[in-house]
Amino acid sequence: MMRTRLMVAVALVLGTAACDGGTTLSGADADADAEPWRPPVDVVEGGWRDSSEPWDPPVPWDCRYARYQPLGIWSEPTGIFTTYGWEEFRVNTGTGGAELLGTYVSLFHNDGAGWTESWRRSCAEGGSDPTCIERIAGRVTGGLLGWGSSAVGLTVGSDVMFPWPELSGLGDIFVVNERLAYGLRERRVFLFDGSTWGPLPGAVPAMSFNAIWGSESEIWVVGGTGAVAEWVGDGWRIHDARTVLAFTTVWGTGGRHVWAGTAWGRLFHYDGETWSEVSWPDASEGSSCRATIILSMWGAGDTVFFNTADQIVRWDGTDFEVLGYWPAERTSGECRGGVRIQALWGNAVEEVFAAAVDAGTLRPECGSGASNPAGTPFVLYWDGAAFRWI
C-alpha cells in the first residue's frame, strides 16, 4: 500500500526595496507591521526541544543581497549542524545588474535552545571558488565533522579545527561513530579509526563512484552508470544493479540490505542477494517542473527517508508515504517558487531534519537586484507526525 500526503507550496513574495545610489539599507522601506516570514510549508507551531526562534541566515547590508544554497545537515542527540553556501552581491544601480562580492560557507549549530553561527569560511574576494560551494555530505557524531570538498576536522565547542588538510579532496564521507568513519576520493576509500586516517588496501574498481555508506561491518559505494561495489574484507565486489543510471545516494539498513537513488528519480533495493528497481509514489510525476534527482537518504532500523529537491518520502519497512511535496510552478516558461531541499539527517524516525531554501521569496531585508530570487533558507523538523520550522 502506498500513501501520499500532498502539501502544495504557495510562493510568497514579501516585497522588494529599491536601492538608492548604493547607500540605502535594503530593508529600510519594509512594512514594520507585516507578518513575519514563514516558509511555504504546512508547519505546526513549536520546534525542536526548547528552540524558540527559527534559524535566521546572515543579512547583507547596503544594497546587497545574498543567494543561498543549502549544503548539508547532520544531527546527533545533543545538537543539529547545518551548512549553507551563500553568494553576496551588490546591486549595480547604473546597469541594473549585480556584482558578485564574495562566496561563503557557514556552519550553524542548534543545541536545542537556538541557533548560533559557529564557523564561516570566506572564499576568494570578488569571485567564486567552486570548492566552497560544492555539496557537503557527511555527519557529525562524537565531535567528528565531515566537509566534502574542504577538509575533515573535529569540532571542539564553537571552534572548528582541521588536523587533516591532506584529505581536502574527499568527495564524500560517512561517519559511523566517533571511532569509525569512511571517506571516498576518486578510486580510494579512507578509514578513520578514532585517531588517524588511512586508506583501505586496494583501489576501488575503475568505475565512477561518488557516494558512500558504511557500518561497523559493511561499506558500500555507488556512482555513475549503475556502479555499485561492496567491501568484502580484503577487496571490492562489483554488483550488477541492473541499471546504467547514475546513482546519487546510498543507505544500508543492515544485513546487507541496501537502498540507492538515482539522478532520474529511480529507486533501487538490494535484498542481500539481488538488486531490483522499486516503484514509489513520486508526487511530481507528470509535473513540468519535476525535480528528479534523489539527493540524500537517512534511516533507522528498517525505516528509510529520502528526498528530491521538492519532496520528502518515507519507507516504513512496509509502505511508502510522501510526507511533504512543495513544487515549483511554471511561470512564463520558467520554473519558479517552491522549496528546494538539499539534504536530510535524523536522530530517530520521529526526529528528522532537512536543510531547505524557499525558492520563491526574497529576504525581507533585501532588494531584488537579480532575475533569480535570493531565497530564504530554513530548517525543517519532522516529529513523526508533522513538520515544524526550527
Secondary structure, DSSP 8 states (H G I E B T S, - for coil): -EEE---------------STT-S-TTTTS-TTS-----SS-EES--STT--S--------SSEEEEEEEEEEEEETTEEEEEEEEEEEEE-TTTS-EEEEEEEEEEEEE-SS-EEEEEEEE-STTS--HHHHS------BTTEEE-SSS-EEEEETTEEE-S-GGGTT--EEEEEETTEEEEEETTEEEEE-SS-EEE-SS---SS-EEEEEE-SS-EEEEEGGG-EEEE-SSSEEE---S--S-EEEEEEEETTEEEEEETTS-EEEE-SS-EEEE----TTTT-TT------EEEEETTEEEEE-SSEEEEE-SS-EEEEEE---EEETTEEE-SEEEEEEEEEETTEEEEEEEETT---TTS---SSS---EEEEEEE-SSSEEE-
